[in-house]
Amino acid sequence: MGARLLPAVVLVLELLQYADGLTCYMCPPTRGETAEEANIECLALGQEMSCAQDQDRCYSRFESSRGMVEKGCSRSTLCIGTTSCCERSFCNADPKTSQTGYGRPCDDVDDCIQGGAEMTCARDVPSDSTEFCLCADDSFQRGSTCKRKSIPQGACVDTYQCIDANSTCVRERCTCTYGLFANGSVCDPQTGLGGSCTVEWECRGRHTSCTAGTCTCQFGFLHVNGTDNCSGTKGLVLAQDTGLMVTLAVVSVMLASFLHQ
C-alpha cells in the first residue's frame, strides 16, 4: 500500500515546489545585431517558465560583445556580473526597466517592451477594466513580442502577417489579389488598356505592357474586344508570314544558283 502511494506523494511534492513561485520569461542564448534586437528576439522565441521554490529571481544575462541574451529563473546569490535580476513575475522582459511583454497587464503604453511602436496598452475586451500590452493594428503577435506586418511583396508565413487587406501570403510573400498591384505599402487597382502607367505590372490583363506611359498590348498581340486582354493571333500570323518569307528567300537563292550552272 505504502509503495503504491509513493509516486503520488512525489507528484504532490513536485507540484508544491512550483506553487506560488515566480513566473519568468525564459529563452536559451539568443543572438542579435544589437543587445536590444537580441532581447526582442529572445522574447519572441522564448516561453514563460514557472520557477522552482528556491528560485526567487527572474534573470537576464547580456553579453554585449557577442550580441547575446539569455533569460530564465535564478537565485539571488547568482545575480552577479552580467546577470541582471528582478523579483516580480515577468519582470525580466527588460531588466533595465519595469517594462513587460505581450499579454501582460499595463497602466500605460510605456509599461510595454515595445510601447509606442509595435505595442499598445489597451483592453483586450471592451468590458474589461484591466488593460494589457497588445499588438498595434499594424503588428501581429510573435511570442511575447509583436512584429510589424509586411507590406505587399514582403516576407510572410500566413496571410494575417500581411498589412494590406487585399493581399494574401503566396509562396512566403504578401501578394496583391488579382486586378491589383503592389504600390509601396498598399495594393492599388491595375490600369486597363489605354490607361497611364509607369511599370508593366500596373497594367491589367494578359500579354499587356507599359509602353511610353500607356498600357498597350505586347508586340505581336491584338486586343480582345470587351476585355483588357491581348491575344497571340497576330503573333502567330507574323510568325507564319516571317516563316513564309524565309522559305521563299531560300527557294529564290537555290533557283538562282541552279540557273547559273
Backbone torsions as a table, in degrees:
resi	resn	phi	psi	omega
1	MET	NA	-49.2	179.8
2	GLY	-62.4	-35.9	-179.6
3	ALA	-65.9	-35.7	-179.0
4	ARG	-72.9	-28.9	-179.9
5	LEU	-77.3	-22.0	-174.2
6	LEU	-56.6	-48.5	178.9
7	PRO	-58.2	-38.8	179.6
8	ALA	-65.2	-40.0	178.6
9	VAL	-63.5	-41.8	179.3
10	VAL	-62.4	-41.9	-179.9
11	LEU	-63.0	-43.4	179.2
12	VAL	-61.5	-42.7	179.5
13	LEU	-63.8	-39.0	178.5
14	GLU	-65.8	-39.8	178.0
15	LEU	-66.1	-40.4	178.6
16	LEU	-64.2	-28.8	-179.3
17	GLN	-61.4	-31.5	-177.0
18	TYR	-99.8	-5.0	-176.9
19	ALA	-66.9	136.9	175.7
20	ASP	58.9	20.8	178.2
21	GLY	-89.6	-178.4	177.0
22	LEU	-72.0	155.8	167.6
23	THR	-123.5	123.3	-173.9
24	CYS	-123.1	157.6	168.9
25	TYR	-71.4	137.0	-178.8
26	MET	-132.7	134.7	172.9
27	CYS	-155.0	150.1	174.7
28	PRO	-72.0	171.5	177.7
29	PRO	-50.4	122.3	-174.8
30	THR	-125.3	132.8	-177.4
31	ARG	-96.2	160.6	174.9
32	GLY	-162.1	166.6	178.6
33	GLU	-62.4	-35.4	176.1
34	THR	-131.9	169.2	177.9
35	ALA	-62.3	-36.4	-179.7
36	GLU	-66.0	-43.5	179.2
37	GLU	-66.3	-39.1	178.3
38	ALA	-64.3	-37.5	-180.0
39	ASN	-64.4	-44.4	179.0
40	ILE	-65.9	-41.8	179.5
41	GLU	-64.4	-38.2	176.9
42	CYS	-59.6	-46.3	179.2
43	LEU	-67.7	-31.9	-179.7
44	ALA	-71.4	-38.4	-174.8
45	LEU	-94.7	-16.8	-174.9
46	GLY	-82.4	-163.2	-179.5
47	GLN	-148.9	175.9	177.7
48	GLU	-92.2	134.7	-173.5
49	MET	-122.8	126.3	173.8
50	SER	-81.6	124.1	-174.4
51	CYS	-83.8	151.3	173.1
52	ALA	-67.0	161.0	-173.8
53	GLN	-62.8	-30.6	-179.5
54	ASP	-86.8	3.2	176.4
55	GLN	-101.5	106.5	-172.5
56	ASP	-107.9	13.5	-178.9
57	ARG	-139.8	145.6	165.9
58	CYS	-96.2	136.8	-175.9
59	TYR	-127.2	157.0	168.7
60	SER	-133.7	130.6	178.4
61	ARG	-114.7	118.7	-178.2
62	PHE	-106.7	132.8	170.6
63	GLU	-120.3	88.5	-172.8
64	SER	-59.6	-37.6	-177.4
65	SER	-63.9	-27.3	-179.0
66	ARG	-107.4	0.0	-178.3
67	GLY	58.5	47.6	-173.3
68	MET	-127.6	142.4	179.3
69	VAL	-132.4	143.5	176.2
70	GLU	-138.6	142.6	-177.4
71	LYS	-135.5	158.0	176.1
72	GLY	165.6	-158.8	178.2
73	CYS	-98.2	149.8	-179.5
74	SER	-154.4	-176.5	174.4
75	ARG	-113.6	152.0	-176.1
76	SER	-58.0	-31.1	-178.2
77	THR	-68.5	-15.6	-178.1
78	LEU	-99.5	2.0	-177.7
79	CYS	-85.0	76.7	-178.4
80	ILE	-135.9	163.9	175.7
81	GLY	62.6	-125.6	-177.7
82	THR	-85.5	5.6	179.6
83	THR	-94.4	112.7	178.3
84	SER	-98.5	136.3	-176.1
85	CYS	-126.8	158.0	175.0
86	CYS	-147.2	166.1	-166.9
87	GLU	-107.3	-7.1	-177.2
88	ARG	-104.4	155.0	176.6
89	SER	-60.9	138.0	178.2
90	PHE	61.0	25.6	-179.0
91	CYS	-87.8	-5.4	-175.2
92	ASN	-100.5	24.6	172.0
93	ALA	-62.1	-44.8	173.8
94	ASP	-146.8	103.4	-175.2
95	PRO	-63.7	-15.1	179.2
96	LYS	-77.7	-19.6	-177.9
97	THR	-132.7	-177.3	176.1
98	SER	-100.5	15.8	-177.5
99	GLN	-69.2	155.7	-179.5
100	THR	-133.5	177.6	-173.0
101	GLY	-99.7	-171.1	-176.6
102	TYR	-56.2	137.5	174.3
103	GLY	83.9	-1.5	-178.9
104	ARG	-95.7	150.9	-179.2
105	PRO	-60.9	148.6	178.9
106	CYS	-147.5	156.2	174.8
107	ASP	-96.9	-34.9	174.5
108	ASP	-152.1	175.2	-172.4
109	VAL	-62.6	-26.0	-179.3
110	ASP	-69.7	-13.4	177.6
111	ASP	-78.0	-13.1	-175.3
112	CYS	-95.7	140.3	-174.6
113	ILE	-58.8	-29.5	177.8
114	GLN	-119.8	30.9	-177.2
115	GLY	-59.3	138.2	179.6
116	GLY	85.3	-7.8	178.8
117	ALA	-123.1	-99.0	-179.3
118	GLU	-76.9	-18.9	-175.7
119	MET	-115.8	155.8	173.5
120	THR	-137.4	159.7	176.4
121	CYS	-104.4	110.9	-173.9
122	ALA	-151.1	171.3	176.8
123	ARG	-81.1	131.3	178.1
124	ASP	-69.9	-37.5	175.3
125	VAL	-125.3	131.5	-176.0
126	PRO	-51.4	-31.8	-177.5
127	SER	-79.5	-11.8	-179.9
128	ASP	-71.3	148.6	175.9
129	SER	-94.5	-20.5	-178.9
130	THR	-91.6	139.3	176.6
131	GLU	-103.0	151.9	-176.4
132	PHE	-131.8	159.4	173.1
133	CYS	-75.6	111.3	-176.9
134	LEU	-124.8	163.6	-179.9
135	CYS	-75.5	141.2	174.6
136	ALA	-66.7	167.1	-176.2
137	ASP	-59.7	-29.9	-177.2
138	ASP	-94.8	16.9	-177.9
139	SER	-134.6	164.5	177.8
140	PHE	-133.8	157.3	-176.5
141	GLN	-70.8	136.9	173.8
142	ARG	-140.6	95.9	-175.4
143	GLY	65.8	-128.6	178.3
144	SER	-95.8	16.7	179.7
145	THR	-127.2	-179.6	173.9
146	CYS	-126.7	148.3	-178.5
147	LYS	-127.9	139.8	179.7
148	ARG	-60.8	137.6	174.5
149	LYS	-68.7	154.0	-175.9
150	SER	-87.0	142.8	173.3
151	ILE	-78.1	167.7	177.7
152	PRO	-51.4	134.7	-176.2
153	GLN	79.8	-0.1	176.8
154	GLY	-81.8	164.1	-177.3
155	ALA	-70.2	147.8	178.7
156	CYS	-158.0	164.7	172.6
157	VAL	-116.7	-33.1	179.5
158	ASP	-142.5	160.7	-174.3
159	THR	-61.7	-31.9	-178.7
160	TYR	-63.0	-13.3	179.0
161	GLN	-87.2	-0.9	179.5
162	CYS	-96.6	131.5	-172.8
163	ILE	-76.8	-32.8	-179.0
164	ASP	-84.7	129.0	-177.9
165	ALA	-64.8	-18.3	-179.8
166	ASN	-97.6	23.2	177.5
167	SER	-127.9	151.3	177.4
168	THR	-129.4	159.8	-179.1
169	CYS	-86.2	110.5	-179.4
170	VAL	-124.9	120.0	-179.0
171	ARG	52.7	44.6	175.3
172	GLU	64.9	25.0	174.9
173	ARG	-134.0	137.5	175.0
174	CYS	-71.4	114.4	-171.6
175	THR	-118.1	130.1	178.7
176	CYS	-65.0	143.8	179.1
177	THR	-69.0	166.3	-174.5
178	TYR	-56.9	136.4	-179.7
179	GLY	91.4	-2.4	178.6
180	LEU	-123.7	158.0	177.2
181	PHE	-133.7	155.2	-179.6
182	ALA	-74.1	117.3	178.7
183	ASN	-124.7	84.9	-176.1
184	GLY	70.5	-118.9	-175.7
185	SER	-94.9	4.4	-178.1
186	VAL	-132.6	165.4	173.3
187	CYS	-102.3	119.1	-179.5
188	ASP	-109.0	154.5	178.8
189	PRO	-63.3	140.5	175.6
190	GLN	-74.9	162.8	-177.6
191	THR	-101.0	139.0	177.9
192	GLY	-78.0	175.6	179.3
193	LEU	-58.0	133.7	-178.3
194	GLY	93.0	-13.3	179.2
195	GLY	-81.5	163.3	-179.5
196	SER	-78.3	151.8	-178.3
197	CYS	-157.2	165.7	174.6
198	THR	-122.4	-27.8	178.3
199	VAL	-136.4	159.7	-172.4
200	GLU	-61.2	-39.0	-175.0
201	TRP	-73.3	-2.0	172.3
202	GLU	-77.2	-17.3	-175.1
203	CYS	-88.3	133.5	-178.7
204	ARG	-88.7	146.8	174.9
205	GLY	103.3	164.8	-179.0
206	ARG	-82.1	143.7	175.2
207	HIS	59.1	39.0	175.9
208	THR	-108.4	162.2	178.0
209	SER	-150.9	164.0	177.0
210	CYS	-99.0	108.6	-176.9
211	THR	-119.9	119.7	179.7
212	ALA	53.5	39.4	175.8
213	GLY	80.0	12.3	-178.8
214	THR	-133.9	139.9	176.8
215	CYS	-74.6	119.5	-178.3
216	THR	-135.0	172.3	173.9
217	CYS	-73.8	146.0	175.0
218	GLN	-63.0	157.0	-179.3
219	PHE	-58.1	131.3	179.8
220	GLY	90.6	4.6	-179.1
221	PHE	-123.5	152.2	-178.8
222	LEU	-115.5	148.7	178.4
223	HIS	-67.7	133.0	174.4
224	VAL	-90.4	115.3	-175.3
225	ASN	-54.1	137.8	177.6
226	GLY	82.3	2.1	179.8
227	THR	-136.1	176.1	172.8
228	ASP	-103.5	17.8	-179.6
229	ASN	-97.3	159.4	175.6
230	CYS	-124.5	138.8	-178.5
231	SER	-99.8	164.5	-179.1
232	GLY	-94.6	14.0	-177.8
233	THR	-58.9	-45.2	-178.8
234	LYS	-65.0	-37.6	178.4
235	GLY	-62.3	-38.4	179.5
236	LEU	-67.2	-41.9	178.8
237	VAL	-62.6	-43.6	179.6
238	LEU	-61.8	-41.6	179.8
239	ALA	-64.5	-40.4	179.1
240	GLN	-65.8	-43.8	179.1
241	ASP	-61.9	-42.8	179.9
242	THR	-63.2	-42.8	179.1
243	GLY	-62.6	-40.2	179.4
244	LEU	-64.8	-42.5	179.8
245	MET	-62.6	-40.8	178.9
246	VAL	-64.8	-42.0	180.0
247	THR	-62.1	-45.9	179.4
248	LEU	-62.5	-37.6	-179.9
249	ALA	-65.1	-41.6	179.2
250	VAL	-64.7	-43.3	179.3
251	VAL	-62.4	-39.4	-179.4
252	SER	-63.6	-42.9	179.4
253	VAL	-63.1	-44.0	-179.5
254	MET	-64.8	-39.9	178.7
255	LEU	-65.7	-43.8	179.0
256	ALA	-61.7	-40.1	179.4
257	SER	-66.1	-37.5	-179.2
258	PHE	-67.7	-40.5	-177.4
259	LEU	-68.6	-25.9	-178.6
260	HIS	-87.3	-1.7	179.4
261	GLN	-76.0	NA	NA
